[in-house]
Amino acid sequence: VAQDLAIELREIQERGVRFVSKRRSQYFALHEKTGHLVTAERIDREQLCESVEKCVLRCELIVEGEM
């Protein structure tokens, strides 16, 4: 994510980069040392989507400050 946004790893903490989801659980996070997108907790497709064929988890990445 840091590479895709063309920001330095130190800026992840400085700019308050974070994921936001409408769900109570936050399934994704940024690894502070690498800037990689990682799963923050176990994702159970059957629990989230039940009988839906296409399962999509929507979230937003918030970056404070100007890009």
C-alpha positions as CSV (number, residue, x, y, z in Angstrom):
1,V,0.0,0.0,0.0
2,A,2.8,2.4,0.9
3,Q,4.4,1.7,-2.5
4,D,1.1,2.1,-4.4
5,L,0.5,5.4,-2.7
6,A,4.1,6.5,-3.2
7,I,4.6,7.3,0.4
8,E,7.4,6.4,2.7
9,L,6.9,3.8,5.5
10,R,7.4,6.4,8.2
11,E,4.5,8.4,6.7
12,I,2.1,5.6,7.4
13,Q,2.2,6.4,11.1
14,E,2.7,10.2,10.7
15,R,-0.3,10.6,8.4
16,G,-2.6,8.4,10.4
17,V,-3.2,5.9,7.5
18,R,-5.9,3.5,8.4
19,F,-8.7,1.3,7.1
20,V,-12.3,2.0,7.8
21,S,-15.2,-0.4,7.4
22,K,-19.0,-0.2,8.1
23,R,-18.7,-3.5,9.8
24,R,-17.8,-3.8,13.5
25,S,-14.8,-6.0,12.7
26,Q,-11.8,-4.5,11.0
27,Y,-10.5,-7.3,8.7
28,F,-7.6,-5.4,7.2
29,A,-4.7,-3.4,8.5
30,L,-1.3,-2.0,7.4
31,H,1.8,-3.7,8.5
32,E,3.8,-0.9,10.1
33,K,7.3,-2.2,9.1
34,T,6.5,-3.1,5.5
35,G,3.5,-1.1,4.5
36,H,1.8,-4.2,3.2
37,L,-1.9,-4.9,3.4
38,V,-2.6,-7.7,5.9
39,T,-5.6,-9.4,7.4
40,A,-6.2,-8.2,10.9
41,E,-8.4,-11.1,11.9
42,R,-9.8,-14.3,10.6
43,I,-12.3,-13.9,7.7
44,D,-15.1,-16.4,7.6
45,R,-16.8,-16.3,4.2
46,E,-19.7,-18.5,5.3
47,Q,-20.5,-16.2,8.3
48,L,-20.1,-13.0,6.3
49,C,-21.9,-13.9,3.1
50,E,-23.9,-17.0,3.9
51,S,-25.5,-18.1,0.6
52,V,-24.4,-15.2,-1.6
53,E,-22.3,-16.4,-4.6
54,K,-20.1,-13.2,-4.8
55,C,-18.6,-12.2,-1.4
56,V,-17.2,-8.7,-1.2
57,L,-15.7,-6.9,1.8
58,R,-15.7,-3.2,1.3
59,C,-13.4,-0.8,3.2
60,E,-11.8,2.5,2.7
61,L,-8.2,3.6,3.2
62,I,-8.0,7.0,4.9
63,V,-4.8,9.0,4.4
64,E,-4.7,12.3,6.3
65,G,-3.0,15.3,4.7
66,E,-2.4,16.2,1.1
67,M,-1.3,13.7,-1.5
